[in-house]
Amino acid sequence: MGVTDFFDPDGIAVIGASKTPGKLGNDAMTNIRSYDGDVYPVNPSSSGSVYGYEFVESVADTDADLALCCVPSPVVPDVLEECGEAGVGAAVIFAGGFAEVDEDGQELEADVVRIGEEYDMTVLGPNTAGYCIPHLDLYGSFVPQIREVETGNVALVAQSGGVGITSSFQFDREEYGVSAMFGLGNRANTGFAELIPVLDDDPQTDAIALHIEGTEDIDAFFEVCRNAETPIVAYKAGSEDLSEFVQSHTGAPIQDRATYEETLAGEGVVFVDSVTELLDASRAIADTPTPAGEHVGVVTAQAGPGIIIADELNERGAVFPDLDDDTQARVDDLLQGITYTENPVDTGRPLPEFGQVIDAVARDDNVDIVIVYEIYEDSLGYPVEELETLSEEVDKPILFTVAGPDSFEEERLEMEAFGIPTFQAPERGAHAVAALIDSISDDA
């Protein structure tokens, strides 16, 4: 089956393409315009062109590797059969109304699976919002404006297209982007086991983030996670108490989180408790060096947020080591005893020497990971120069938790460019540090 046709299609057919704004077949056309290749709007009821592409009557009139199926569920099997006969290697089925609904839907989905097998065709969906690969200018989705999502280095594989789309937009709002996003939907023949190995081989992807509800071939899922060299972060949603609701979404089997975590936590997969943690943990792991251990140095310019960070990390098993004598003397000299100078270090406010305090703690051999909190002040700014030097000279994760008006955005993005992830709430930074610790706990 042609999973690679999602990544490198030679021609794309949009079946059910429409000239009418707001229709699914029109929205899919707006997104696929960025693709640098042949696009075929397929609709026997339309003539002329849409967005400069001439309509064709049938997928048989195309030379497409990939089909975006913007048609209602009852006609999907017939359309998919036509795709198979035309030599299409991969198809995205957006429509719902399959196994997640009722017995008739289950029969429809069984037809989709059968046709996929007959023609050796990879099917994403049904019941999916599609996918996007920004660095390849591929946006195989009907979601308006998904083509605005920029390139990052975290791949999202979400059982819910809604979670995948929401997460992609959240990454983009924070000026981060994704390397790829796949909404799995009902997983007719394309699920975690098929996509993780491809993303593991993708040089653009430095971490893989998974949203899981449940998967039928759980052993295959476990195997690809074990074999992956790219770090994986997972969020398992859907409890047994909500079984009917979960099954009505993507037809997922009901499986508890413990089944996944007990098997994979020992394989280096990091489990988190929310979508926000999934995104923050993934980009922290993707962008920072692997920590040598669980010893955390905290530097805060305001004690209240620093206490929240320390509380969260303490509950998650972090260790706050004593600073070595030379570091402690340097910090004491910088702060002149006006605040709490042991680890966690509180400077009281972002004084001019704040960057030097961070530098001292980060260079301490007792510290494996550094997390900083600072509220932005125009008169002082962030210690960008010191942090750039640190990121070049110190091979350990440095994370920065930020707060302030829009005027801080330029300096925040400078820090991101140096490989210092930034987070806009104390607990978000703390949870990202906890994920870094979990990522190495089996080897520590």
C-alpha positions as CSV (number, residue, x, y, z in Angstrom):
1,M,0.0,0.0,0.0
2,G,1.2,3.5,-0.9
3,V,1.7,5.3,2.4
4,T,4.4,7.3,0.7
5,D,1.8,8.6,-1.8
6,F,0.6,10.9,1.0
7,F,4.1,12.4,1.1
8,D,5.1,12.4,-2.6
9,P,2.0,12.1,-4.8
10,D,2.4,12.5,-8.6
11,G,-0.9,14.2,-9.2
12,I,-3.9,14.8,-6.8
13,A,-7.6,14.2,-7.7
14,V,-10.2,16.1,-5.7
15,I,-13.3,14.0,-6.1
16,G,-16.5,16.0,-5.5
17,A,-14.7,19.3,-6.2
18,S,-17.0,22.3,-6.2
19,K,-17.1,25.9,-7.3
20,T,-19.3,26.8,-4.3
21,P,-17.5,28.4,-1.3
22,G,-18.3,26.6,1.9
23,K,-18.8,23.2,0.3
24,L,-16.4,20.5,1.4
25,G,-15.2,20.0,-2.2
26,N,-14.4,23.7,-2.5
27,D,-12.6,23.9,0.8
28,A,-10.4,21.0,-0.1
29,M,-9.6,22.8,-3.4
30,T,-8.6,26.0,-1.6
31,N,-6.0,24.0,0.5
32,I,-4.6,21.9,-2.2
33,R,-3.7,24.9,-4.4
34,S,-0.3,25.1,-2.7
35,Y,0.7,21.7,-4.1
36,D,3.3,21.9,-6.9
37,G,1.9,19.4,-9.3
38,D,-1.2,18.4,-11.3
39,V,-4.5,18.9,-9.6
40,Y,-7.7,17.3,-11.0
41,P,-11.1,18.6,-9.8
42,V,-13.4,15.6,-10.5
43,N,-17.1,16.3,-10.8
44,P,-19.3,15.1,-13.7
45,S,-21.9,17.7,-12.8
46,S,-19.5,20.7,-13.2
47,S,-17.8,22.3,-16.1
48,G,-15.3,25.0,-16.6
49,S,-12.7,25.4,-13.8
50,V,-12.2,26.0,-10.1
51,Y,-9.2,28.1,-8.9
52,G,-7.7,27.7,-12.4
53,Y,-8.0,23.9,-12.6
54,E,-10.2,22.4,-15.3
55,F,-13.0,20.0,-14.1
56,V,-12.8,16.4,-15.3
57,E,-15.7,13.9,-15.3
58,S,-14.0,10.9,-13.7
59,V,-10.9,9.9,-11.8
60,A,-10.3,7.7,-14.7
61,D,-9.5,10.8,-16.7
62,T,-6.6,11.7,-14.3
63,D,-3.1,10.6,-13.7
64,A,-3.3,10.9,-9.9
65,D,-1.5,9.0,-7.1
66,L,-3.7,10.6,-4.4
67,A,-7.4,11.1,-4.2
68,L,-9.2,13.4,-1.8
69,C,-12.8,12.0,-1.6
70,C,-15.3,14.8,-0.9
71,V,-18.4,12.7,-1.4
72,P,-21.1,11.4,0.9
73,S,-20.6,8.0,2.6
74,P,-23.2,6.0,0.5
75,V,-21.2,6.6,-2.7
76,V,-17.7,6.2,-1.2
77,P,-17.3,2.5,-2.1
78,D,-18.1,3.2,-5.7
79,V,-15.8,6.1,-5.8
80,L,-13.0,4.1,-4.2
81,E,-13.5,1.3,-6.7
82,E,-13.0,3.8,-9.5
83,C,-9.9,5.1,-7.8
84,G,-8.5,1.6,-7.6
85,E,-9.2,1.0,-11.2
86,A,-7.5,4.3,-12.1
87,G,-4.3,3.3,-10.3
88,V,-4.7,5.7,-7.4
89,G,-2.3,4.6,-4.6
90,A,-3.7,6.5,-1.6
91,A,-7.1,8.1,-0.8
92,V,-8.4,10.3,1.9
93,I,-12.1,9.8,2.9
94,F,-13.5,12.8,4.7
95,A,-17.1,11.5,5.1
96,G,-18.5,10.1,8.4
97,G,-21.3,7.6,8.6
98,F,-19.3,4.4,8.8
99,A,-18.4,2.0,11.6
100,E,-18.8,4.7,14.2
101,V,-22.5,5.0,13.5
102,D,-24.4,1.7,13.1
103,E,-24.4,-1.7,11.4
104,D,-25.1,-0.2,7.9
105,G,-22.0,2.0,8.5
106,Q,-20.0,-1.0,9.5
107,E,-20.9,-2.7,6.2
108,L,-19.9,0.4,4.3
109,E,-16.5,0.5,6.1
110,A,-16.0,-3.2,5.4
111,D,-16.4,-2.4,1.7
112,V,-13.8,0.3,2.0
113,V,-11.4,-2.1,3.7
114,R,-12.0,-4.8,1.0
115,I,-11.5,-2.3,-1.9
116,G,-8.3,-1.0,-0.3
117,E,-7.0,-4.5,0.0
118,E,-8.1,-5.5,-3.5
119,Y,-6.3,-2.6,-5.2
120,D,-3.4,-2.3,-2.7
121,M,-4.6,1.2,-1.9
122,T,-3.8,3.1,1.3
123,V,-6.9,4.8,2.8
124,L,-6.8,7.6,5.4
125,G,-10.1,7.7,7.2
126,P,-13.0,7.4,6.7
127,N,-14.3,10.1,9.0
128,T,-11.2,12.2,9.0
129,A,-10.3,15.9,8.7
130,G,-7.3,14.8,6.5
131,Y,-3.6,15.6,6.8
132,C,-1.0,18.2,6.1
133,I,2.8,18.2,5.5
134,P,3.7,21.9,5.4
135,H,7.3,21.6,4.3
136,L,6.1,19.7,1.2
137,D,3.2,22.2,0.7
138,L,0.7,19.4,1.0
139,Y,-2.6,20.2,2.7
140,G,-5.0,17.3,2.1
141,S,-7.8,18.6,4.2
142,F,-11.1,20.4,3.9
143,V,-10.5,22.6,7.0
144,P,-10.4,26.2,6.1
145,Q,-7.0,27.9,6.4
146,I,-5.1,24.7,7.4
147,R,-2.7,25.7,4.6
148,E,-1.6,28.6,6.9
149,V,0.1,26.1,9.3
150,E,3.9,26.5,9.0
151,T,6.7,24.0,9.1
152,G,7.9,22.7,12.5
153,N,9.7,19.5,13.6
154,V,7.0,17.7,15.5
155,A,4.7,15.2,13.7
156,L,1.2,14.9,15.0
157,V,-0.7,11.6,14.6
158,A,-4.2,12.0,16.1
159,Q,-7.0,9.6,16.2
160,S,-9.3,12.6,16.2
161,G,-9.0,14.9,13.2
162,G,-10.3,17.6,15.4
163,V,-7.5,17.1,17.9
164,G,-5.0,17.1,15.1
165,I,-6.3,20.3,13.5
166,T,-6.7,22.1,16.9
167,S,-3.1,21.1,17.8
168,S,-1.7,22.2,14.5
169,F,-3.3,25.6,14.8
170,Q,-2.1,25.9,18.4
171,F,1.5,25.2,17.3
172,D,1.1,27.7,14.5
173,R,-0.2,30.4,16.8
174,E,2.8,30.0,19.0
175,E,5.1,30.4,15.9
176,Y,6.0,26.7,15.9
177,G,4.3,24.7,13.2
178,V,4.4,20.9,12.5
179,S,6.4,18.6,10.3
180,A,3.2,16.7,9.5
181,M,-0.3,16.1,10.9
182,F,-2.4,13.1,10.2
183,G,-6.0,12.7,11.4
184,L,-6.6,8.9,11.5
185,G,-10.4,8.8,11.8
186,N,-11.8,5.3,11.6
187,R,-8.4,3.8,10.5
188,A,-9.8,1.6,7.6
189,N,-6.3,0.4,6.8
190,T,-4.0,3.3,7.8
191,G,-3.3,3.8,11.5
192,F,-0.5,4.3,14.0
193,A,1.4,1.2,12.9
194,E,1.5,2.3,9.2
195,L,2.4,6.0,9.8
196,I,4.9,5.9,12.7
197,P,7.6,4.1,10.8
198,V,7.4,6.6,7.9
199,L,7.5,9.6,10.3
200,D,10.4,7.9,12.1
201,D,12.4,8.0,8.9
202,D,11.4,11.6,8.1
203,P,14.4,13.9,8.6
204,Q,12.0,16.8,9.2
205,T,10.6,15.1,12.3
206,D,12.4,15.2,15.6
207,A,9.5,14.0,17.8
208,I,6.2,12.3,17.2
209,A,3.1,13.3,19.2
210,L,0.3,10.7,19.4
211,H,-3.4,11.2,20.4
212,I,-4.9,7.8,21.1
213,E,-8.4,6.7,21.7
214,G,-8.0,3.0,21.0
215,T,-6.6,0.7,18.3
216,E,-7.6,-2.8,17.2
217,D,-4.1,-4.1,16.4
218,I,-2.5,-3.0,19.7
219,D,0.4,-5.4,19.3
220,A,1.5,-3.9,16.0
221,F,1.2,-0.4,17.6
222,F,3.4,-1.5,20.5
223,E,6.0,-2.9,18.1
224,V,6.4,0.2,15.9
225,C,6.7,2.3,19.0
226,R,9.4,0.1,20.4
227,N,11.3,0.1,17.0
228,A,11.1,3.9,16.5
229,E,14.3,5.9,17.0
230,T,12.4,9.2,17.0
231,P,11.1,10.2,20.5
232,I,7.4,9.6,21.0
233,V,5.0,11.4,23.3
234,A,1.5,10.0,23.8
235,Y,-1.8,11.2,25.2
236,K,-4.4,8.4,25.7
237,A,-8.0,9.8,25.9
238,G,-11.3,8.0,26.3
239,S,-12.2,6.2,29.6
240,E,-14.3,3.0,29.9
241,D,-17.0,5.2,31.6
242,L,-17.4,7.0,28.2
243,S,-17.4,3.9,26.0
244,E,-20.5,4.7,24.0
245,F,-19.3,8.3,23.3
246,V,-15.8,7.2,22.3
247,Q,-17.1,4.4,20.0
248,S,-19.5,6.9,18.3
249,H,-16.5,9.1,17.4
250,T,-14.1,6.9,15.4
251,G,-15.4,3.4,16.3
252,A,-12.4,2.9,18.6
253,P,-12.2,-0.1,20.9
254,I,-12.3,0.7,24.6
255,Q,-8.9,0.4,26.1
256,D,-7.6,2.0,29.3
257,R,-4.5,4.1,29.5
258,A,-2.7,1.6,31.8
259,T,-2.6,-0.9,29.0
260,Y,-0.5,1.4,26.9
261,E,1.5,3.0,29.6
262,E,2.6,-0.2,31.4
263,T,3.8,-1.6,28.1
264,L,5.4,1.4,26.5
265,A,6.7,3.6,29.4
266,G,9.6,1.1,29.7
267,E,10.3,1.6,26.0
268,G,10.9,5.4,26.3
269,V,7.5,6.6,25.2
270,V,6.4,9.6,27.3
271,F,2.8,9.7,28.5
272,V,1.1,13.0,29.3
273,D,-2.3,14.1,30.6
274,S,-3.6,16.7,28.2
275,V,-3.3,18.0,24.6
276,T,-1.3,21.0,25.8
277,E,1.2,18.8,27.6
278,L,1.4,16.6,24.5
279,L,2.4,19.6,22.4
280,D,4.7,21.2,24.9
281,A,6.5,17.9,25.8
282,S,7.0,17.1,22.1
283,R,8.6,20.3,21.2
284,A,10.8,20.3,24.3
285,I,12.0,16.9,23.5
286,A,12.5,17.8,19.8
287,D,14.4,21.0,20.4
288,T,16.7,20.4,23.4
289,P,19.6,18.1,24.1
290,T,18.8,14.8,25.9
291,P,19.3,15.5,29.6
292,A,21.9,13.5,31.6
293,G,19.5,13.1,34.5
294,E,16.6,14.4,36.6
295,H,18.5,17.1,38.5
296,V,16.7,20.5,37.8
297,G,17.9,24.0,38.4
298,V,15.2,26.6,38.7
299,V,15.8,30.3,38.3
300,T,12.8,32.6,38.8
301,A,12.5,36.4,38.7
302,Q,9.2,36.1,40.6
303,A,8.8,33.8,43.6
304,G,5.1,32.9,43.1
305,P,5.4,31.4,39.6
306,G,8.7,29.8,40.7
307,I,6.9,28.0,43.6
308,I,4.3,26.7,41.1
309,I,7.1,25.3,38.9
310,A,8.9,23.7,41.8
311,D,5.6,22.3,43.2
312,E,4.7,20.7,39.9
313,L,8.2,19.3,39.4
314,N,8.4,18.0,42.9
315,E,5.2,16.0,42.5
316,R,6.6,14.5,39.3
317,G,9.8,13.3,40.8
318,A,12.3,15.9,39.9
319,V,15.3,16.5,42.1
320,F,16.5,20.0,43.0
321,P,20.3,19.5,43.7
322,D,22.4,21.8,45.9
323,L,24.5,24.1,43.7
324,D,28.2,23.4,44.0
325,D,30.3,25.7,46.1
326,D,31.7,27.8,43.2
327,T,28.2,28.3,41.7
328,Q,26.7,29.1,45.0
329,A,29.4,31.7,45.7
330,R,28.8,33.3,42.3
331,V,25.0,33.5,42.8
332,D,25.4,34.9,46.3
333,D,27.8,37.5,45.0
334,L,25.3,38.5,42.2
335,L,22.3,38.7,44.4
336,Q,24.0,40.1,47.6
337,G,21.7,38.0,49.9
338,I,18.6,40.0,49.0
339,T,16.6,36.9,47.9
340,Y,16.6,33.1,48.1
341,T,19.9,32.2,46.5
342,E,19.8,28.4,46.8
343,N,18.2,26.1,44.2
344,P,15.5,27.1,43.3
345,V,17.0,30.5,42.9
346,D,14.7,33.6,43.2
347,T,16.1,36.9,42.1
348,G,13.1,38.9,43.3
349,R,12.7,40.6,39.9
350,P,14.5,40.5,36.5
351,L,17.4,42.6,37.6
352,P,20.3,43.4,35.1
353,E,22.3,40.4,36.4
354,F,19.5,38.0,35.7
355,G,21.2,36.5,32.7
356,Q,24.4,35.9,34.7
357,V,22.4,34.1,37.4
358,I,21.0,31.8,34.7
359,D,24.5,31.3,33.3
360,A,25.8,30.3,36.7
361,V,23.1,27.7,37.4
362,A,23.2,26.3,33.9
363,R,27.0,25.7,34.0
364,D,26.7,23.8,37.4
365,D,27.7,20.2,36.9
366,N,25.0,19.2,39.5
367,V,22.3,20.5,37.2
368,D,21.0,18.5,34.2
369,I,18.0,20.7,33.2
370,V,17.4,24.4,33.7
371,I,14.0,26.1,33.8
372,V,13.6,29.8,34.0
373,Y,10.6,32.1,34.8
374,E,10.6,35.8,34.0
375,I,8.0,38.5,33.5
376,Y,9.1,40.8,30.7
377,E,10.1,44.3,31.5
378,D,10.8,46.8,28.7
379,S,13.7,48.4,30.5
380,L,15.5,45.1,30.9
381,G,14.2,42.7,28.3
382,Y,15.2,39.0,28.3
383,P,18.9,37.9,28.6
384,V,19.0,36.9,25.0
385,E,22.8,37.3,24.6
386,E,23.6,35.2,27.6
387,L,21.1,32.5,26.5
388,E,22.5,32.4,23.0
389,T,26.0,31.7,24.4
390,L,24.6,29.1,26.8
391,S,22.8,27.3,24.1
392,E,26.0,27.1,22.1
393,E,28.3,26.1,25.0
394,V,26.2,24.0,27.4
395,D,24.8,20.7,26.3
396,K,21.8,20.5,28.5
397,P,18.1,21.5,28.1
398,I,17.3,25.2,29.0
399,L,13.6,26.1,29.0
400,F,12.2,29.5,29.5
401,T,8.7,30.4,30.9
402,V,7.6,33.8,29.8
403,A,5.0,36.4,30.5
404,G,4.4,39.9,29.3
405,P,2.9,42.1,26.6
406,D,3.2,41.6,22.8
407,S,6.4,43.6,22.9
408,F,8.3,40.6,24.2
409,E,7.5,38.5,21.2
410,E,10.6,39.3,19.2
411,E,12.9,38.3,22.0
412,R,10.9,35.2,22.7
413,L,11.3,34.0,19.1
414,E,15.0,34.7,19.3
415,M,15.2,32.3,22.2
416,E,13.3,29.7,20.3
417,A,15.7,30.1,17.4
418,F,18.6,29.3,19.8
419,G,16.9,26.0,20.7
420,I,15.4,27.3,24.0
421,P,11.7,26.3,24.1
422,T,9.4,29.0,25.7
423,F,6.2,28.4,27.5
424,Q,3.5,31.0,28.5
425,A,2.4,29.5,31.9
426,P,4.5,28.2,34.8
427,E,2.9,24.7,34.9
428,R,3.4,24.3,31.1
429,G,7.2,24.8,31.5
430,A,7.2,22.5,34.5
431,H,5.3,19.7,32.7
432,A,7.7,20.0,29.7
433,V,10.6,19.5,32.1
434,A,8.9,16.5,33.6
435,A,8.5,15.0,30.2
436,L,12.2,15.4,29.5
437,I,12.9,13.5,32.7
438,D,10.4,10.8,31.7
439,S,12.1,10.5,28.3
440,I,15.4,9.4,29.9
441,S,14.1,7.7,33.1
442,D,14.6,4.2,31.8
443,D,18.3,4.8,31.1
444,A,19.1,6.9,34.1
